[in-house]
Amino acid sequence: MRSRSGSSIWLERRPVTAEVASSSLVRIAIHYNRYCYYNNKMTTQITLILLNALIIGVILTHLILTTPAVFRALEGESVSKFLRVIFPRYYLLLLLLSFPILVVLYFQDVTSYWWLAVNVSFHAALGFLTIPLTNAAKDRGWDKLFSFTHGLSVYCTIVILILSIIQFFIYAA
């Protein structure tokens, strides 16, 4: 028998028995499972890369663009009002971006990576929860408490940034 291109094709004619049919179905099922596994793994990896890139982008945008521009453009009470509005949203956004990472990694059974995600979520929640205390300390003139809570906020941001960069490179590799 010849194909359309003219090359020879050898066909083996075997009767279709239950054994032949089941082996063909098994091969098809194995191929499909491999395809689904790699496709799901790739989709998960891309999702984790994008979410970590978003976290990194939010932090760098906040540190490089927003905060310096606010201190240059606004004065006195306006700076304080703006920062009191933006910081809760900033940490809430980081927390919301970290939750899908946490959920995906929980179901992947990779405990070391999951703990990285837990730390990112924990530090985002800690930063979010310290904002009212920081504002109260500033309003009441409690300078030591304000310095501590502000330093804690900076620490949380740095930890989130470093862990997100680590996770980004883990999933991109």
C-alpha positions in Angstrom: 0.0 0.0 0.0 1.3 3.5 -0.8 0.5 6.8 0.9 -0.4 10.0 -0.9 3.3 11.0 -0.8 4.3 7.8 -2.5 6.2 6.2 0.4 5.4 2.7 1.5 3.2 2.1 4.4 3.1 -1.3 6.0 -0.2 -2.0 7.8 -0.5 -4.9 10.1 -3.9 -6.4 9.9 -4.9 -7.9 13.2 -8.4 -8.8 14.2 -9.8 -6.5 16.8 -10.0 -8.5 19.9 -10.8 -7.4 23.4 -7.1 -7.6 24.2 -6.1 -5.3 21.2 -8.9 -2.9 22.0 -8.1 -2.6 25.7 -4.4 -2.1 25.0 -5.2 0.7 22.6 -7.5 2.3 25.1 -4.9 2.0 27.8 -2.3 3.7 25.6 -4.8 6.5 24.7 -5.7 6.9 28.4 -2.0 7.1 29.4 -1.2 9.6 26.7 -4.3 11.7 27.7 -3.3 11.6 31.4 0.3 12.7 30.6 -1.1 15.5 28.5 -3.4 16.7 31.3 -0.7 16.3 33.9 1.8 18.5 32.0 -0.9 20.9 30.8 -2.1 21.4 34.4 1.4 21.6 35.7 2.3 24.3 33.1 -0.9 26.3 33.9 -0.2 26.1 37.6 3.4 27.2 37.1 2.4 30.1 34.9 -0.2 31.2 37.5 2.3 31.1 40.3 4.9 33.0 38.3 2.3 35.7 37.4 1.0 36.1 40.9 4.5 36.4 42.4 5.4 38.9 39.6 2.3 40.9 40.5 3.3 41.0 44.2 6.8 42.1 43.3 5.4 44.7 40.9 3.0 46.1 43.6 5.8 46.4 46.1 8.3 48.0 43.7 5.7 50.4 42.4 4.8 51.4 45.9 8.4 51.9 47.0 9.8 53.5 43.8 6.9 55.5 42.4 4.1 56.1 44.9 5.8 56.9 48.2 8.5 59.3 46.9 6.0 61.1 44.7 3.6 61.6 47.6 6.3 63.1 49.8 7.4 65.4 46.9 3.9 66.5 45.8 2.0 66.8 49.1 2.7 68.6 52.3 1.9 68.0 56.0 -1.6 66.7 56.7 -2.2 65.7 53.1 0.7 63.2 53.2 -0.7 61.7 56.3 -4.2 61.4 54.9 -3.0 59.9 51.7 -0.8 57.3 53.4 -3.6 56.3 55.8 -5.8 55.6 52.8 -3.2 53.8 50.6 -1.4 51.6 53.2 -4.4 49.4 54.2 -5.2 48.9 50.5 -1.6 48.1 49.8 -1.4 45.3 52.4 -4.8 44.1 51.5 -3.8 43.8 47.9 -0.7 41.9 48.8 -2.7 39.6 51.0 -5.3 39.0 48.3 -2.6 38.2 45.8 -0.9 35.8 48.2 -4.0 33.7 48.9 -4.3 32.0 45.4 -0.6 31.1 45.7 -1.2 29.6 49.1 -4.2 27.5 47.8 -2.4 26.2 44.7 0.7 25.2 46.7 -1.4 23.6 49.4 -2.9 21.2 46.9 0.4 20.4 45.2 1.9 18.8 48.3 5.2 20.7 48.1 5.6 21.6 51.7 8.8 23.7 51.4 7.2 26.0 48.8 4.0 26.1 50.7 5.7 27.4 53.7 7.2 30.3 51.6 3.6 31.2 50.6 2.4 30.9 54.2 5.1 33.4 55.2 4.2 35.8 52.5 0.5 35.7 53.5 1.4 36.0 57.2 3.6 39.0 56.7 0.9 40.7 54.5 -1.7 40.1 57.2 0.7 41.3 59.9 1.4 44.5 57.9 -2.4 45.0 57.4 -3.2 44.5 61.1 -0.5 46.8 62.4 -1.7 49.8 60.4 -4.4 50.9 63.0 -1.8 50.6 65.7 0.7 52.6 63.7 -1.9 55.4 63.1 -3.0 55.5 66.8 0.7 55.7 67.9 1.3 58.6 65.5 -1.9 60.4 66.6 -1.1 60.1 70.3 2.6 61.0 70.0 3.8 57.6 71.1 7.1 57.8 69.2 8.6 54.5 70.4 5.5 52.5 69.5 5.2 54.4 66.2 8.9 53.6 65.4 8.4 50.0 66.2 5.2 49.5 64.2 6.6 51.5 61.3 9.7 49.3 61.4 7.6 46.2 61.5 5.7 47.4 58.4 9.0 48.0 56.6 10.2 44.5 57.7 7.0 42.9 56.4 7.4 44.6 53.0 11.0 43.5 52.7 10.2 39.9 53.7 7.3 39.7 51.3 9.5 41.1 48.5 12.3 38.7 49.1 10.1 35.6 49.4 8.1 36.5 46.3 11.4 36.9 44.3 12.5 33.5 45.6 9.2 31.9 44.6 9.3 33.6 41.2 12.6 32.1 40.4 11.6 28.7 41.8 8.6 28.5 39.5 10.4 30.1 36.5 13.2 27.5 36.6 
